[in-house]
């Protein structure tokens, strides 16, 4: 059985979309300085729309020299 379109979760609207609307393509072209107001909004050139990778877990910071010296001192005595 299919799910009615009004029952979809709200986070589905925030996900990455491969196809941009005409207005979004014009905005992207303006950012790339490839758009001027005298151009027609019909027959726009293709615009690459890549998903930005979200950072994962951060790696632990390397111990500072003081922390390394303090940990060695604890091991020795």
Buried (B, 14 or more C-beta within 10 A) or exposed (E): EEEEEEEEEEEEEEEEEEEBEEEEBBBBBEEEEEBEEEEEEEEBEEBEEEEEEEEEEEEEEEEEEEEEEEEEEEEEE
